Amino acid sequence: MSNTLSPSPPIKPINPSEWIQKNLFSSWLNSLLTLISIIFIYWVGTHLINWIFTQANWQVITANFRLFFVGYYPVELLWRVWITLGITIFLGGLTWGILSRKTPLFNPTSLTVLFILAAICVLVTLITGIQSSLLLWGMLLILILTAFSGKKIGQQIPSLSSWLSPLWLLTFLVIWWLLRGGLFLQPVSLSLISGFILTIVVAIVSIFLCFPFGVLLALGRQSSLPVIRWLSIGYIEIIRGLPLIGILFMAQVMLPLVLPLGVRPDSIVRAIAGYTIFSAAYLAENIRGGLQSVPRGQTEAAIALGLNPLLVLGLIILPQALKAVIPTIVGQFISLFKDTSLLAIVGLVDLLGISQSILANPKYQGRNVEVYLFIAFIYWLCCSAMSLASRKLEQKPA
């Protein structure tokens, strides 16, 4: 009996007309639904475009563009924000190039992202003037150049991709030092970190803290020790049974009560604690599903080879379990990022909070739709970027 695999059947390409016939007009019912959908999309699209270009007043966005992104951050220290953005763009381009060392750098997805970034630069040029737009166009050029450099470096040093995560962690610490101040930089009060910067900081720190906490809870729920297992189950079930807004209020009000006298964390720190506590419980269940997907035989084989339990967990089980549930983990991170809009309810001036402050100005009353559409577009951009990054991670070998 031959051990050679039979060749896969040839893939027959179809042209656009055949695809339309097969997927949209394959029956009278599908044809009717397609026509109704086209009419509805045309009706909504024409009315939306007409409103955007003839009725909407975008002055509320152009006049408060800086407030949306940096909030009440001191104007004389905005150079720190530009430096942090430049560092992020540089490292982002380097990461893009290193991860694309075996694939074409410019595929349809990356070209779409570059087109969106170029459109944003054009929009900023129309809104803020030439100075800010030149900086953004320069950063877009840096992104492309560092991507080319990263691809070359990644081809010469393939192991460099394993250092990207620690490098991003170190970069975040540097960025936080730049924004917050300290050492030889002028300190900036946490209350002045507002707008989109606050949204990003709370989301990133909460994601970074809840991930290891969620992994430990997932492992604890499958532990053979009854005390650890039941404590993990109790925590997960109790937190999942509480609403996020309730946990945020408890973090703001009750957390200082259980701390030593005189220790009162800043409201931003308390908010991060609330998001971490809440998201870790949901993340633990996602990771537990990944742990259950790994065949038990792999654990037994690793033990038979002489690996201790920590090595089995770190080298065999977790890499496969986490890769299997990347979509659900990133989905939880996206949900956490969107849930940062609740910061406005607990008195913090995030992106939504700064929007409400702008709308409280009598000059901009009645401009709610324009403002909320603008911040919805920002949330969509960030969530789409996280989704694209997750698909890149899924394509990497475990």
Residue, then its C-alpha position, 0 to 999 in steps of 0.5 A: m500500500s502506497n504511503t504517498l498522499s493523493p493530490s488535492p483536487p484542483i481549485k476552479p477559479i470563478n469570475p465575479s459574475e459567477w460568484i454573484q450568480k451563485n451567492l446572490f441570485s441562486s434562487w428567487l428568494n435570494s434574488l428578492l432578498t438581494l434586491i431589497s438589501i440593495i434598495f435599503i443600503y442605497w436609501v440609507g447610504t444616500h441619506l447618510i452622505n447627504w447629511i454628512f456633506t450638507q446638514a452636519n456641522w463639523q465645526v464642533i470636531t475641528a474646534n476641539f480636535r486637540l481636546f478629543f485626543v489629549g484632553y487637558y494635558p498641558v499645551e506646553l508639554l504636547w511635545r511629549v505626546w508627539i514623541t510617544l506617538g513617534i516611538t509607537i509608530f517606529l516600533g509598530g513599523l518594526t513589528w510589522g516588518i519582522l512579522s512579515r519577513k516570510t510574506p509580502l509586506f504589502n498585501p491587501t490588508s496592509l494596503t487597506v490600513l495604509f490607505i486608512l492612515a493616509a486618509i486620516c492624515v488628509l483629514v487632520t491636514l484639513i482640520t488642524g493645518i500644516q504643522s500637525s499634518l507634516l508631523l503625521w505625514g512624516m510618521l506615516l513615512i517612518l512607519i513604511l521605512t521601518a517596516f522595510s527595515g524590520k523585514k530585512i532585520g527579521q530575515q537576518i535574525p528570525s529569533l528577533s520576533s520572540w523579543l517583540s513582546p518584552l520590547w513593547l512592554l519596555t516601550f510602554l513604560v518609557i511612554w508612561w514615563l514621558l506622559r507622567g513625568g518624573l526624574f528630570l521631567q516635569p511631573v504631570s498630574l494624573s487628573l490632567i491625563s484625559g481624553f483619548i490618552l486616558t482611554i488608551v492608558v486604562a485599556i492597555v494597563s487593564i489588558f496587561l494586568c488581567f491576562p496573567f490574572g486570568v491565566l492563573l484563575a483558569l489554571g486554579r479552576q482546574s487544580s487538583l487542590p480543592v481549596i484553590r479550585w473552589l476559590s477560583i470557581g467562587y471568584i469567577e462565578i461571583i464576578r461574572g454575576l455582577p455588572l461592570i458598572g457596579i464593580l467600577f463604583m465599588a472600586q471607586v468607593m470601597l477599595p479605599l476602605v479596605l486599604p491602610l489608613g492614609v493610602r488612597p489610590d488615584s481614581i484612575v488606579r481604582a478604575i484600572a483595578g475594577y476593569t482588571i478584576f472584571s475582565a480576568a474572570y471572563l478571560a479565565e473562562n476563555i482560557r479554560g476552554g483552550l486548556q480543555s482543547v489540548p489532548r490529555g495524551q500530550t501531557e502524559a507524553a511530556i511527563a513520560l519524557g521527564l518534564n516537570p509540571l511547570l515545563v509541561l505547562g509552559l512549553i506544551i499546554l499553554p502555547q497550544a491552549l492560548k493559540a486555540v482561543i486567540p479570537t475569544i481572548v482578543g474579543q474580550f480585550i476589544s470588549l474591555f477597550k469599548d467598556t472604557s467608555l464607562l469611565a465617564i460615568v464614574g467621574l473620569v474624563d476619558l474620550l466619552g467624558i471629554s465629548q460630554s464636556i464639549l457638548a455642555n458648551p452652549k456653543y455646541q448644543g445640538r451637535n450630539v450626532e456629529v460628536y458621537l459619530f466621531i468618537a464611534f469612528i475612533y473606537w472602530l479604528c482601534c478595535s479593527a487594529m486589534s482584530l487585525a493583530s489577532r489574525k496575524l497571531e493566529q497565522k503564526p505557528a504555535 
